[in-house]
Amino acid sequence: MSAEQRTSWILTGTTVACVTALYVPCVQRTVPGGDSGELITTACELGVAHPPGYPVFTLLARLAMCLLPSLSPAHSVNLMSSLLGAAACGALCLTVCRLAGPGPGAVLAGGLFAVSRLSWQWSMVAEVFALNNLFVGLLFFLSASFQCAENATQRRKIAHWGALCCGLGLCNQHTLVLYVLVIIPWVLHRLYSLRELSLRGLVSLGVCFLAGFLPYIYLPISSYLNTARWSWGDQTTLSGLLTHLLRAEYGTFSLAKTESSVNLTLMLKAQLDHCLEDLSLPVLVMAGIGLLLSSWDRMCRSVSWLLTAMLVVYSLFFAWRANLDISRPLLLGVVERFWLQSDAAVCVLAGIGLSRTHTELERRLGCGGVWKTTGWVLTMVVLAHMVHTNHRECDQSRNRVVERFGRELLASFPTDSIILTRGDLPGNSLRYLYYCQGVRPDARLVDQEMMTYAWYVAKLAQHNPGVHFPGRWWDPVHPEDKDTFSLEQFLSHNTQRHVFACIGLPDGDPSWGHSFSRWPMGVCDYLVPAQRQFHPEKWVHRTRNIYNWSEPHNSFHPASWERVANEEMWQARMKTAFFLFDLAERMQGEGKARLFELSYTLYKEIVEAHSDYPPNWDKNLALACERLLRSGHRGYSPDSLLTCSTQHFSLYLEKEPTDPQSPAIRSAITNLLKERDELRQSLRQTP
């Protein structure tokens, strides 16, 4: 090993050690939001994750649980992700060392990626992105090593390792295929130009590439054994396996199962805005300099343009297929995670830029030590600034919001309940607590979306004893078909248990409304036979303080799952009041005024108990005041009800001035104030 290689490995090892020391204390100790709960549960149960299956991540996560038995499953897998993230940064550092030599540019590439917001954030939780970053870094390093190889033997060896790495990487995240499709022609062209390409060599490379897909064997094995209480799909047949691998249930080459599309220019602009905000303009300029200066170096030129081609192809294709509405903060948060793959290329180009700038300045002006010292100072300043900027947001060590959300929900259900989960937040958080932590083993979790797949009942019904499925799958559109059932039929077959829907029910199957009613119980809905009598006072007493939730309103980033969980908990406080109001609106008779009074009492209680709360509470309280007044005001002062209504309508407009109903609300305020003035005048004239 030469002195330069030894220095490169020492520098890379030091970078990885520093990133690890930064990452590990910031790791989240409990279950995160999003897909993390499902991925951890899949590893706990040795099942199959959502398409395309993620077998490498599942097996690594299971290994982490076995190696760290003293930690909770969530903590151990989150910790594994942080180590994978640190290793990915080391691979980027080593790539620049190989192309431009060890120095500040290499540390800038690895360190910059490590402390950028997205990379840091998604290395703190159990997600597939840190592992994908590692495979991206390895492909960059192997590409650089292939270009710098001194002889045919080295090139052949590196090419085989690269082929294996491509296959393994595609066992984790399929977006890597866009890099693979650029690398393969580049490698083959390089071998062909050097007269080192042969049929035997092609076959050998193909075998290595296919060997990388061997972890996918885990999917049919797990599906065949069917011992996992949670698993996705049926991979025991070739068609089932291909359906899963190609993400047919989501939409192959699409980000989500939706018909919506996004403007290509808008998506690319959002990615550029992210680069400017999270990586900074100087870093982008340095990346451009790296591409320009490396064009003068024969050894570095080919890899720099390769990285640029990968960056452009990936960004264009992803912007075309990312069919989510990024005007919504949560969905923007889902999309931006995939920009990590292109960020890695930008960071390597920036590192090359710094190294080449130092080399050119030294060659033209001399004083090499000065320029190198300046490079180190600039690198340390940039990295220190980014650590200071991002540490607070990326430190997840005290974040227990999603786990608390799940525990509060599970604690609220009666014994032996069936919980129909809907969406990632309740589904994955409850799933983790139920299967991995053993919380509420008496309950039964049934996923609403999963019930619509033909494999669900066949594969998972046996793991839900006491739950009766009246067919092979739930078809909201054609429940009368053979082997299908409606929600009403499912509920009718499970009347022996309490059934709750969390969060809500899909609009496609209204059949449950024929025989059942929905009573709000916090975040969830209690589905009860329609003939059961509803006692408003008893239900108010039962749901008034159903959760022990203390997080302040609007206390989390708009793109985070913590924000969603917190908002659900805050809105749960007023669901019973809203239900009573809506019930009163639809009924006639003497009970109408009593329901309005109960609704008003609950709204006023929760509004007065908090100084900062959701804006719609003001609007709802104002409406409750007005309806109580019209229903006879039941002993309440008309003046106080009119004042309360106008006051909270006005507060609502201050908080939500763009509400489409604002003209109608302003008109209502004017009429209510006029009515109050007339009331006060009549009282003054009364002797």
Secondary structure as GFF3:
##gff-version 3
##sequence-region A 1 687
A	DSSP	alpha_helix	3	23	.	.	.	ID=ss1
A	DSSP	three_ten_helix	24	26	.	.	.	ID=ss2
A	DSSP	alpha_helix	36	45	.	.	.	ID=ss3
A	DSSP	alpha_helix	55	67	.	.	.	ID=ss4
A	DSSP	alpha_helix	73	100	.	.	.	ID=ss5
A	DSSP	alpha_helix	104	115	.	.	.	ID=ss6
A	DSSP	alpha_helix	117	122	.	.	.	ID=ss7
A	DSSP	alpha_helix	129	148	.	.	.	ID=ss8
A	DSSP	alpha_helix	152	170	.	.	.	ID=ss9
A	DSSP	three_ten_helix	174	176	.	.	.	ID=ss10
A	DSSP	alpha_helix	177	193	.	.	.	ID=ss11
A	DSSP	alpha_helix	199	211	.	.	.	ID=ss12
A	DSSP	three_ten_helix	214	217	.	.	.	ID=ss13
A	DSSP	alpha_helix	218	225	.	.	.	ID=ss14
A	DSSP	alpha_helix	238	245	.	.	.	ID=ss15
A	DSSP	alpha_helix	264	274	.	.	.	ID=ss16
A	DSSP	pi_helix	275	279	.	.	.	ID=ss17
A	DSSP	alpha_helix	281	294	.	.	.	ID=ss18
A	DSSP	alpha_helix	298	321	.	.	.	ID=ss19
A	DSSP	alpha_helix	329	336	.	.	.	ID=ss20
A	DSSP	three_ten_helix	337	339	.	.	.	ID=ss21
A	DSSP	alpha_helix	340	365	.	.	.	ID=ss22
A	DSSP	alpha_helix	368	394	.	.	.	ID=ss23
A	DSSP	alpha_helix	401	412	.	.	.	ID=ss24
A	DSSP	beta_strand	418	421	.	.	.	ID=ss25
A	DSSP	alpha_helix	424	435	.	.	.	ID=ss26
A	DSSP	beta_strand	444	447	.	.	.	ID=ss27
A	DSSP	three_ten_helix	450	452	.	.	.	ID=ss28
A	DSSP	alpha_helix	454	460	.	.	.	ID=ss29
A	DSSP	three_ten_helix	461	463	.	.	.	ID=ss30
A	DSSP	beta_strand	473	474	.	.	.	ID=ss31
A	DSSP	beta_strand	484	485	.	.	.	ID=ss32
A	DSSP	alpha_helix	487	492	.	.	.	ID=ss33
A	DSSP	beta_strand	499	502	.	.	.	ID=ss34
A	DSSP	three_ten_helix	510	514	.	.	.	ID=ss35
A	DSSP	beta_strand	516	521	.	.	.	ID=ss36
A	DSSP	beta_strand	524	529	.	.	.	ID=ss37
A	DSSP	alpha_helix	536	543	.	.	.	ID=ss38
A	DSSP	alpha_helix	561	572	.	.	.	ID=ss39
A	DSSP	alpha_helix	575	585	.	.	.	ID=ss40
A	DSSP	alpha_helix	591	608	.	.	.	ID=ss41
A	DSSP	alpha_helix	616	630	.	.	.	ID=ss42
A	DSSP	three_ten_helix	633	635	.	.	.	ID=ss43
A	DSSP	alpha_helix	638	655	.	.	.	ID=ss44
A	DSSP	alpha_helix	662	685	.	.	.	ID=ss45
###
